[in-house]
């Protein structure tokens, strides 16, 4: 087992979540994990609620300006915070 400090990666995920929420997007935890690592083209959908369920917009994340880059952890890594 390898121990690694994931403080920076946790900060990156929170910054990406703030950007998604600020744009009106909604994600599952798994979706946030994938988006944070750049999967799915690095974009998410907004809207789709209320009377106009089909009014969705796709937004691209600028990883460098939002979080200093993509999260560089694999899905298999289990982490412990110090």
C-alpha positions, -999 to +999 in steps of 0.1 A: +000+000+000+013+034-009+004+065+011-001+098-007-012+133+003-042+141-018-048+176-005-042+193-039-064+168-057-092+174-032-089+211-037-090+206-075-122+186-072-138+212-050-129+240-075-144+220-104-175+214-083-178+251-077-175+258-114-202+232-122-226+245-096-220+281-106-230+272-141-261+255-131-248+220-137-257+189-116-235+158-113-234+126-094-203+118-074-192+094-101-198+121-128-178+146-108-150+120-105-149+114-142-152+151-150-124+160-126-101+135-144-110+149-179-132+120-190-162+126-213-144+154-231-143+176-200-178+189-204-211+187-185-247+196-191-267+223-175-304+230-174-330+204-181-352+212-152-387+227-150-410+230-179-383+230-206-366+197-198-350+196-233-333+230-228-298+217-220-265+233-226-231+216-227-203+235-210-166+228-214-144+230-183-112+250-186-092+229-162-062+252-160-081+283-150-105+266-127-083+241-109-048+243-122-052+212-144-070+179-144-069+156-113-042+131-118-055+102-098-069+069-112-103+058-102-087+029-083-068+050-058-083+051-024-072+081-004-068+092+032-066+128+042-040+138+068 
